Amino acid sequence: MNDVGAQVVELRLLTHRAAEMTQWWAALLGGVPRTQNARMTAIHGDCLRVVIERSPIALDYHPEASGVTSINLVLSDLHSARPALNRLSQLGSVPHRATGQPGTTALWFRDPNGTDVSLHLPVVVGHQATAAGVWPDEVDPKDVLAYIDSDSSTTIQQPPELE
């Protein structure tokens, strides 16, 4: 059972794609995978620990059938997003959508299990409230990545070309 008073939140993910899931989540969190036992590998991030549990009976379920439809992570600043975006890009993982809400823009990825994983960034990119005060939901993810790249301190690397 998780200790609710702990400094780090733990997320346990059951999969039959243990290697792919471990690689993807390690790229996102920037942690080194550590084998716990024959079935489990843990990856530690700053405030999230993900445990990938290998299951011979886990199948290719629709994310809704597995009970997890999305995982939302909030990042404190753009600088903390850059390393994760670069590591995911090296795996060929790019955001498939972006959404906007007041004060935040979220980039949406899919992990190897097909679960939507959103990274909420503390910036407003490509969306403004309409005269009626309604915020549009969808933003072009390329606009968000371009905005992050426009900050001269670091740019997001492009995924490797497939041959």
C-alpha positions in Angstrom: 0.0 0.0 0.0 1.2 3.5 -0.7 2.1 5.9 2.1 -0.1 8.9 1.4 2.3 11.1 3.4 5.3 10.1 1.3 7.2 12.8 -0.7 6.9 10.7 -3.9 3.7 9.4 -5.5 3.9 5.9 -6.9 2.1 4.8 -10.0 2.0 1.0 -10.8 1.4 0.1 -14.4 0.6 -3.5 -15.5 1.7 -4.4 -19.0 2.9 -7.2 -21.3 5.2 -4.6 -23.0 7.5 -4.2 -20.0 10.6 -3.3 -22.0 8.9 -0.6 -24.1 7.0 0.8 -21.1 10.2 0.9 -19.0 12.1 2.7 -21.8 9.3 5.2 -22.4 8.7 6.1 -18.7 12.4 6.3 -18.0 12.7 8.8 -20.9 9.8 10.8 -19.5 11.0 10.8 -15.9 14.7 11.0 -16.6 15.3 8.2 -14.1 17.3 5.0 -14.3 15.2 1.8 -14.3 15.9 -0.4 -11.3 14.8 -4.0 -11.3 12.8 -4.8 -8.2 12.2 -8.5 -8.9 11.6 -10.7 -11.9 8.3 -9.0 -12.6 8.8 -5.4 -11.6 11.0 -2.5 -12.6 10.9 1.0 -10.9 11.7 4.3 -12.3 12.1 7.3 -10.0 11.5 10.9 -11.1 11.5 14.0 -8.9 8.1 13.5 -7.4 6.8 10.4 -9.1 7.9 6.7 -9.0 6.5 4.5 -11.7 6.6 0.7 -11.2 6.2 -1.3 -14.4 4.9 -4.7 -13.6 5.2 -7.4 -16.3 2.1 -9.6 -16.7 1.8 -12.6 -18.9 -2.0 -12.1 -18.9 -2.1 -8.4 -19.7 -3.4 -8.0 -23.2 -3.8 -5.2 -25.8 -6.8 -3.6 -24.1 -8.3 -0.3 -25.0 -7.1 2.0 -22.2 -10.7 2.3 -20.9 -10.9 -1.4 -20.5 -7.7 -1.4 -18.4 -9.2 1.3 -16.1 -6.6 3.9 -16.9 -7.7 6.4 -19.6 -5.1 9.2 -18.9 -2.3 10.3 -16.6 -1.9 14.0 -16.0 1.5 15.4 -14.9 2.0 19.0 -14.0 5.4 20.5 -14.7 6.6 23.5 -12.7 8.3 25.3 -15.7 9.4 25.0 -19.3 13.0 24.2 -18.3 11.8 21.0 -16.5 9.9 20.0 -19.6 12.7 20.3 -22.1 14.8 17.3 -21.0 11.7 15.0 -20.9 10.6 16.2 -24.4 14.1 15.6 -25.8 14.3 12.1 -24.4 10.8 11.2 -25.6 11.7 12.7 -29.0 14.7 10.4 -29.2 12.3 7.4 -28.9 10.2 8.8 -31.7 7.4 9.8 -29.2 5.9 13.2 -30.1 2.7 14.8 -28.8 -0.4 13.8 -30.7 -2.4 16.7 -29.4 -2.3 19.8 -27.2 -5.0 21.4 -25.2 -5.3 24.7 -23.5 -7.0 26.0 -20.4 -6.6 29.2 -18.4 -2.9 29.5 -17.5 -1.8 26.1 -18.8 -1.2 24.2 -22.0 -1.0 20.4 -22.0 1.0 18.3 -24.5 -0.5 14.8 -24.9 1.5 11.6 -25.6 0.6 7.9 -25.6 2.7 5.5 -23.7 3.3 2.0 -25.2 0.2 0.7 -23.5 -1.9 3.3 -25.3 -2.6 5.4 -22.2 -2.8 9.2 -22.8 -0.2 11.0 -20.7 -0.4 14.8 -20.6 2.3 17.1 -19.5 0.7 20.4 -18.3 3.0 23.3 -18.9 2.6 26.7 -17.0 2.2 28.7 -20.3 -0.6 29.8 -22.5 0.3 29.0 -26.1 -2.0 29.4 -29.1 -5.3 29.9 -27.2 -7.1 32.9 -25.9 -10.5 33.3 -24.3 -13.2 34.3 -26.7 -15.4 37.3 -26.2 -17.8 34.9 -24.3 -14.9 33.9 -22.0 -14.7 30.4 -23.5 -11.3 28.8 -23.9 -10.8 26.6 -27.0 -9.7 23.1 -26.1 -7.5 22.2 -28.9 -4.1 23.8 -29.8 -1.7 22.7 -32.5 1.1 20.7 -30.7 3.6 22.1 -33.2 2.8 25.6 -32.0 3.5 24.6 -28.4 6.8 22.9 -29.3 7.8 26.0 -31.4 7.0 28.3 -28.5 9.3 26.1 -26.2 12.0 26.2 -28.9 11.7 30.0 -29.2 13.2 30.3 -25.7 16.9 30.6 -26.5 18.2 28.6 -23.6 17.4 25.1 -25.0 15.7 23.6 -28.0 13.8 20.4 -28.4 15.7 17.8 -30.4 13.9 16.3 -33.4 13.3 12.5 -33.4 15.8 10.4 -35.4 14.9 9.8 -39.0 13.7 6.3 -39.8 15.6 4.6 -42.5 
